[in-house]
Amino acid sequence: MIKVSVMYPNTPGARFDHDYYRDKHMPLVKSLMGDYCRFYTVDKGLSGGAPGAPATYVGMCHIFCESLEAFQAGFGPHAREILADVANYTDLQPMMQISEVVVGFPGAN
């Protein structure tokens, strides 16, 4: 199983609409990717590691797929539509990482 993490840096003055991201964007991604996306999670940054430190990322998602090929098959044909929706919730440039899940929670792998 792989995890595609999309992370939005916590940049002062940047716009990030958590409600839109949670309620519209990520359901759109899941709908377009269909079964290629086994499930996803959405995170909202609260704090950094030190007391009072700001969160490194204002928000992020993690998309879980069977394989890199499954992600590419599910995301690729819809990339233009998915990426066009980003402007509806943020002006930030996301960072992306694809990881192999080597330990997960029950049912995840």
C-alpha positions as CSV (number, residue, x, y, z in Angstrom):
1,M,0.0,0.0,0.0
2,I,1.2,3.6,-0.7
3,K,0.2,6.9,0.9
4,V,0.2,10.1,-1.2
5,S,0.6,13.0,1.2
6,V,-0.3,16.5,0.0
7,M,0.9,19.2,2.5
8,Y,0.2,22.9,2.6
9,P,2.9,25.0,4.4
10,N,1.7,27.2,7.1
11,T,2.5,30.6,5.5
12,P,1.5,33.8,7.3
13,G,-1.2,35.7,5.3
14,A,-2.0,32.7,3.0
15,R,-5.6,31.6,2.4
16,F,-6.7,28.1,3.3
17,D,-10.4,27.2,3.5
18,H,-10.5,24.0,5.7
19,D,-14.3,23.6,5.3
20,Y,-14.0,23.6,1.5
21,Y,-11.0,21.3,1.5
22,R,-12.7,18.8,3.9
23,D,-16.3,19.0,2.5
24,K,-15.8,19.6,-1.3
25,H,-12.3,19.1,-2.6
26,M,-11.4,15.8,-1.0
27,P,-14.8,14.2,-1.7
28,L,-14.3,15.3,-5.3
29,V,-10.9,13.6,-5.4
30,K,-12.3,10.4,-4.0
31,S,-15.3,10.5,-6.4
32,L,-13.1,11.0,-9.4
33,M,-10.5,8.4,-8.3
34,G,-13.1,5.8,-7.4
35,D,-11.8,2.5,-6.1
36,Y,-8.2,3.5,-6.9
37,C,-8.4,5.5,-3.7
38,R,-9.0,3.0,-0.9
39,F,-9.6,5.9,1.6
40,Y,-8.2,9.3,2.6
41,T,-7.6,11.3,5.7
42,V,-7.6,15.1,6.1
43,D,-5.5,16.9,8.8
44,K,-5.7,20.4,10.1
45,G,-2.4,21.7,11.6
46,L,-2.7,22.7,15.3
47,S,0.8,23.2,16.6
48,G,4.5,22.7,16.1
49,G,6.7,20.5,18.2
50,A,7.7,23.2,20.7
51,P,5.1,24.8,23.0
52,G,3.5,27.8,21.2
53,A,5.2,27.0,17.9
54,P,2.9,27.2,14.8
55,A,2.1,24.1,12.9
56,T,4.5,23.4,10.0
57,Y,1.5,22.7,7.7
58,V,-1.8,24.4,7.8
59,G,-3.5,21.4,6.3
60,M,-2.8,18.1,4.6
61,C,-4.4,15.0,3.1
62,H,-3.2,11.5,2.8
63,I,-4.6,9.3,0.0
64,F,-4.2,5.6,0.4
65,C,-3.9,3.4,-2.7
66,E,-2.9,-0.2,-3.4
67,S,0.1,0.8,-5.4
68,L,1.8,3.7,-7.2
69,E,0.3,2.4,-10.4
70,A,-3.2,2.5,-8.9
71,F,-2.7,6.1,-7.8
72,Q,-1.5,7.1,-11.2
73,A,-4.4,5.3,-12.9
74,G,-6.9,6.9,-10.6
75,F,-5.5,10.4,-10.5
76,G,-3.9,10.9,-13.9
77,P,-7.1,11.1,-16.0
78,H,-8.6,13.6,-13.6
79,A,-5.5,15.6,-12.7
80,R,-6.5,18.7,-14.6
81,E,-10.0,18.9,-12.9
82,I,-8.5,18.1,-9.4
83,L,-5.7,20.7,-9.7
84,A,-8.1,23.3,-11.1
85,D,-10.2,23.0,-7.9
86,V,-7.2,24.0,-5.7
87,A,-7.7,27.7,-6.3
88,N,-11.2,27.3,-4.6
89,Y,-9.6,26.7,-1.2
90,T,-6.1,28.0,-1.1
91,D,-3.4,30.2,-2.7
92,L,-0.6,28.0,-1.2
93,Q,1.6,25.8,-3.3
94,P,1.3,22.2,-2.0
95,M,4.1,19.8,-1.3
96,M,3.7,16.2,-2.2
97,Q,5.3,13.0,-1.1
98,I,4.5,9.4,-2.0
99,S,5.4,6.8,0.6
100,E,5.2,3.1,1.1
101,V,3.1,2.2,4.1
102,V,5.2,-0.3,6.1
103,V,3.1,-0.3,9.3
104,G,-0.5,0.8,9.3
105,F,-3.6,0.5,11.4
106,P,-5.8,-2.6,11.1
107,G,-7.4,-2.8,7.7
108,A,-5.1,-0.3,6.2
109,N,-2.6,-2.8,4.7
